[in-house]
Amino acid sequence: MSGLTAGRPSRTGSNTAKTLSILAGDEKPARVNFELAQSKHRALKAYAASQGKTIKELLTDYIDQLPLDV
């Protein structure tokens, strides 16, 4: 037997922890969209990759560090 199994890749354990952590809170996620010059996007993407993160992870970490007393 080849060891391959049928199923959706998104159902694997690697994404389960992230999905559960999002669902654990009562807040619904909100989408943030904005225009950015292509050169700035490339620079941001390269920086995020150099940190081993996605742009989403990089920006989320930055926002988490802001003193947001709302």
C-alpha positions as CSV (number, residue, x, y, z in Angstrom):
1,M,0.0,0.0,0.0
2,S,1.3,3.5,-0.9
3,G,0.3,5.2,2.4
4,L,-1.9,7.7,0.6
5,T,-5.3,8.4,1.9
6,A,-8.3,10.1,0.4
7,G,-9.6,13.3,1.9
8,R,-9.4,17.1,1.8
9,P,-6.0,18.6,2.5
10,S,-7.7,21.4,4.5
11,R,-8.9,18.7,6.9
12,T,-5.4,17.8,8.0
13,G,-4.2,18.4,11.6
14,S,-1.8,21.2,10.6
15,N,-4.6,23.7,10.0
16,T,-6.8,22.4,12.8
17,A,-5.0,24.4,15.5
18,K,-5.4,27.7,13.7
19,T,-9.0,27.0,12.8
20,L,-9.8,26.1,16.4
21,S,-8.0,29.2,17.8
22,I,-10.1,31.4,15.5
23,L,-13.3,29.7,16.5
24,A,-12.4,29.7,20.2
25,G,-13.2,33.5,20.5
26,D,-16.6,35.0,20.2
27,E,-15.4,37.6,17.6
28,K,-16.1,37.0,14.0
29,P,-13.1,37.7,11.7
30,A,-13.3,40.9,9.6
31,R,-11.7,41.3,6.2
32,V,-9.3,44.2,5.7
33,N,-8.6,45.3,2.1
34,F,-6.5,48.3,0.9
35,E,-4.6,49.3,-2.1
36,L,-0.8,49.2,-2.0
37,A,1.8,50.1,-4.6
38,Q,3.2,46.9,-6.3
39,S,6.7,47.8,-5.2
40,K,5.6,48.2,-1.6
41,H,3.7,44.9,-1.8
42,R,6.7,43.1,-3.1
43,A,8.9,44.6,-0.3
44,L,6.3,43.7,2.3
45,K,6.0,40.1,0.9
46,A,9.8,39.7,0.9
47,Y,10.1,41.0,4.4
48,A,7.4,38.7,5.7
49,A,9.0,35.7,4.0
50,S,12.4,36.6,5.5
51,Q,10.7,36.4,8.9
52,G,9.1,33.1,8.0
53,K,5.6,34.6,8.1
54,T,2.8,35.4,5.7
55,I,1.8,39.1,5.2
56,K,-1.4,38.3,7.2
57,E,0.6,36.9,10.1
58,L,3.1,39.8,10.0
59,L,0.3,42.4,10.1
60,T,-1.7,40.6,12.7
61,D,1.3,40.4,15.0
62,Y,2.0,44.1,14.5
63,I,-1.6,45.0,15.3
64,D,-1.5,42.8,18.4
65,Q,1.4,44.9,19.7
66,L,-0.4,48.2,19.3
67,P,-1.7,49.9,22.4
68,L,-5.4,49.6,21.4
69,D,-7.4,50.5,24.5
70,V,-10.8,50.8,22.9
